[in-house]
C-alpha cells in the first residue's frame, strides 16, 4: 500500500484560494441571473435605480458579487452606470431606437437557426414543421379567445421561435441568442397588451417560416424569420408611440 503524502501548507493555501474565486463567481452569476430576470419581467422597471448596498443586503451577499453582477448587466445593456455614484445603476430604458436595432439582431440570429433547420433531413423537417404548425394554431386560438391573455400570447410566441432555434442552432449561435433574446423579451412583455390585434399578421408570418422549413428552402426560411422580426419591430415601435418610452427622461 502506498503512503499518501501530506499536503503542504502552500498547497492547502493554493487550493483554498482556487476555491474562493469559484465560489465568488458562482454567487455573482446567480445574482446576475436573479437581477436580469427581475429586469426582463419588469419587476425592476425601466429607469429604476439599483444600489449596490441595497442589493447586497437584500440577497445576503457581500458587495463583491454585486459589483461583478452589475458589471455584467452593464456590458449586456440591461443597466446604465451612474456618472456620479459608482455603486449605483439605473435599469436601461425602453426606446424606439433601441428596439429596432435589438430585434434586427434577434432576427439575424434566429434567421441563421432557421436556415440550418431547413437543411435537416426530410423526416426531421416534417416533424419540426408539424410541431411549429401546432404551436402556431394554439397561438391563434389564444389570440381569438374572448379575453386574450397577453402573457400567454407572449409565452406561445416565444415557444414557437424557441422550437426552430433549438432544432437548427449550434452551440455558438445558441450562446449568442441566449445573451440577446432576453433583452427583446423586455420590450415584448412591456407592450404585449397593445399587440394582441396583430396576432393574425404574426401568425401568417409564422406560416411562411413553417412552409420554408418544411420544403427545405434554407434561404426562404432565413428571410421569413428576418421579415417576421423586422415587422415585429415595426409593431413594437407603433406600440411605443401609443404607450410612450419607458424609463427615458
N, C-alpha and C positions, 0 to 999 in steps of 0.2 A: 504494500500500500504506500503510495507516495505521500510525502509530507506537504501540506498546503502552506506556503509561506505566509507569514504575517504581512498584512497590508501596512505599508509605511504611512507615517503621518502626512507626508506630502501627497501620497496617492489618495488618502482619505479626503484631504482638503480639496484636491482637484476634482474628485467625484462629487463632492458636495457643491462645489462651485459650478460643476456641469449640470447638476440637478436644478439649482436655483433659477438660472435663466429659463430653463424649460418650463418650470412652474410659473414663472412670471409671464412668459409668452402665452401659456395656456390661459392664465387669468385674463390677460389683455385681449386674447382672441374671443373668449366667452363674453367679456364686457362689450367688445366691439359688436358682436352679433346681437347682443341684447339691445344696445343703443340703436343699431341700424334697424332692427325690427320695429322699435318704437317710432323711429322716424318714418319708415316706409308705410306703416299703418296709420300714420297721422296722430299718434298719441303724443309725440313730440312735434308740435305744429311748426310749419314754416315760419321762420322769424323768431322762434323761441330761443331763449338763452340757456346754455348748458354750462354750469360752473363746475370746475374740477373738484373742488372740495365737497360740493353737494353730491356729486355723483359718487365720489369715494365713500361718503357716509351712507348714502342710500344703498350701495351694493356691498358695503362692508369690506372694502379693499383699500390698499394704500393708494397714494396719488400716482405712483409709478405706472401701474397698468392703465389707469385712467388716461394718463398723458399719452401712452402708446396707442390706446384706442382712439383718442381724439386725433392723433396724427394720421392714422389710417383713414378715419372718416373724412378728414380734410382732403387727403390725397384723392379719395374716390368721389369727392364732390357733394357729400351729404351735409357737411358743416363748413362754416367760414370762420376763420380765426379773427378774434378781436384785434384791432390795431392798437388798442390801449391797455388791454388786460390779457396777458399771455395765457392765463389759466381759464379763459372764458371763450366759449364758442357760440355761434349762432346757427341754428338749423337753416340750411340753404333755402332760399325762396323758390317758388314755382313760377316760372315766367314763360311768356310766349316764345322768346328767343331760344331758351334752353330746351324746351320740349321738341322743337323742330330738329335741332341737332341730335338730341338724345334718341328720338325714335328713328331717325335715319340710321344711326349706328346700330340699333337693335335690328332694324330691317336688313341691314347688310349682313350681320352675323347670322340671323335666322335664315336669310336667303341662302347663305352658304350651306347651312344644315339641310335645307330643303333640296338643294341641288344634289347633295350627297345621298339623301333619302331616295331621290328619283333614280339613282343608279343601283339600288338594291336589286335583288333577284325578283323575278315576276311574282313569286309566291309571297315574298316579304312585302313588296309594294302593295299587293292586293290586300293583305292583312292590315297593313298600315292605313290604306285608303278606307277600308271598312270601319276601322276604329275612328278615324277622323270624321267620316260621314255621320257616324252615330253621335259623336260629340257635338258636331255642328247642328244636328237635328235637335238635340237637347238644349243647346244654346238658343235656338229659335223658339222652342216651346217655352223656355223660361221667360223670354222677352215678351211673348204674346199672352202670358198669364195676366189675369185681371189686375193683380198688384205685383208687378215685376219687382224683384229684389235686386238692387244694384250690386250688392256684394256677391250674390250668387252668379250674376252675369259675369262679373269680373273673374270669378273662380273658374267658370266654364270656359271662358275665352282663354284664360291662362293655361288650362289643361289641354286645350286644342293645340296651342302653339308648342307647349312642352313635349307633346307626343312626337311630333315630327323632328323636333330638335334632338331629343334623346335617341331617335332612330338614326339620324344622319350625322350628328356632330361627333368629332373625335375629341380626345381629352383636352387639347389646347383650345379648341373652339368652345367647348363647354365651360372651361375656366373663364374665358373672356366673357361669355354670355352671362354666367352667374355673377360676374362683377358688375355688369352694366344693367341687366334686366330689372333688378330691384329699384333702380333709380326711375325707370319708366313706370314701375308699379306705383310709386308715389303720386304721379300725375293721374293715372287712371283711377286709383282709389278716391282721390280728392274730387274728381269731376265726373265720375261714372253716372251719377244721378241725372246729369244733363245729356247723357249719351244713349239712353235706352231706346230712343226713337231711331237711332242709326243702326240698330242691330240687323235689320233686314239687309242693309247695304253691306255691312261687315260679313254677314253670313254668305252673301253672294261672292264676296272676295275669297272667303274660305273655300267655297265650291271650286273656284279656279285653282287654288292650291292643291286641293284633293285630286282633281282631274289630271293636273300636270304630273303629280307624283304617280298616280295610277298608270298613266300612259308611259311613264319612264322618260318624260321630256324634262331633262335637268335644267335647261335654260329657261323654259317656261315656268317651272316650279320656283326657281330663284326670283324671276321677275314678278311672279304673282305674290310672293311674300313681300318683296320690296314695295310693291304697289299697295298692299294691304297696310303696311306700316306707314307709308307716306300719307295715305288717306286718313289713317288713324291720327297722325299728327295734325292734319288739317281740321279734323273733327274736334280735337282737343283745343286747338287754337280758338275755334269758334266758341267752345265752352268757356275758355278763359276770358274771352271778350265779354261774355254774359256775366260770369261769376266774379271776374277780376283775378288778377295775380295774387298769390298768397305769400305773405311774409316779405314783400318787397316794398320798402318805404324809404 
